[in-house]
Amino acid sequence: MKIVHTKTELRRERQEYSGRVILVPTMGALHDGHQALMESARLEAGSEGLVIVSIFVNPIQFDRAEDLENYPSTFEQDSAICEAAGVDLIFAPAADGVYESDSSVMVMEKTLSTTLCGAQRPGHFDGVCTVVLKLYHLTQPDVMVFGKKDFQQVAVIQRMVRDLDLPVEILPVETVREENGLALSSRNSRLSEQAYTEAPVIHATLKRCSSELQSGAVKPAEVTAFFQQAFESLETAVRIDYVELVDAETMQPVAEIRKDAILAVAVFFGDIRLIDHITVQTP
Ligand code: AMP
C-alpha cells in the first residue's frame, strides 16, 4: 500500500495506472463502517484493480467551526485499517493541500439538499459536492463508494453525477451498526460515556416509530413528538435537530406513508450531532 500526501503525487500515481479504479472518499477516524466500504471497493476492483481511499477532513463542508476543530484524527490507525482491507493507495493531503487559498468556484445542488441535513447545515452539501468532484477529477475512478448512512449525501452525489455527466458509477453500501443498533460514526468516539450508553435509543426509536407509522398508530405529523417522548427520560442532554419523513428520491417531506418513505433523524447527544434513518415499509 502506498500513501501520498499531495495532489501532484496522486495524479502521478493515477497516470501510471490503466486498470479499473475505485475511490472511497473519507474524512478519516476510520471504523468498521468505512471498512465495509473498502471491502466493497476491493470486490469491485478485483485483484487487478486499484482501490484508493482519500482521508481529508474537508473544511468547507463544516457549518460549525467547533465541529471541524474537534474532528478526530487517527492517521496511524487509519492506515493500518486501510492496509488490512486491501487498499492500494491512500491520499491524505494536508489541511491546506486541496483548495487554492483564493479558490472561488463551488458546486451547488439546489433541490435535494434543501431539506434534512442540507436545511440544518447551510453550505454542507455544496462543500461535499465540491470536494467529491475534485477527488473525482484527481483520481478518475470507475466507481465511487459511499455509505447509505448518509443517504441524503448519496442522493445529492448521484444527482451531481447525473447533472454534470460524470462517467462514474456510485456504489452505495449498507450502514454498519453496533450490535445494539447504534450506527457507527467517527463522531461516536466524542460522545460522553453516558451519551454513548444512551445513543442506541436513536435506532430503537426509529424502528418503533416506523412500525407505528406503518400500522397507522402514529401519523407523519407526530414523529417529532414521538421522538421527544422517547428521549424524555435520558440523562444525556438531547436536542432534536430534525425528525422527518421524506420521499427516498426527492428528499421532500411526505404527509402520507408511501413506498420507500424514509424516516430520518438528526439529534445532538450532548454536543455531538448524530444522524440515522430507516426505510418505512408500506402497510
Ligand atoms: P465520513 O468519514 O464520515 O465522511 O464517511 C466516509 C464514508 O463512510 C461516507 O460515504 C459515509 O457514508 C460512510 N460511512 C460512515 N459511517 C458509516 C457506517 N456506519 N456504515 C457505512 N458507511 C458509513
Residues whose N, C-alpha, C, O or C-beta is under 5 A from the ligand:
A	BS01	AMP	P25 T26 M27 G28 G33 H34 V145 F146 G147 K148 K149 D150 V173 E174 T175 V176 A183 L184 S185
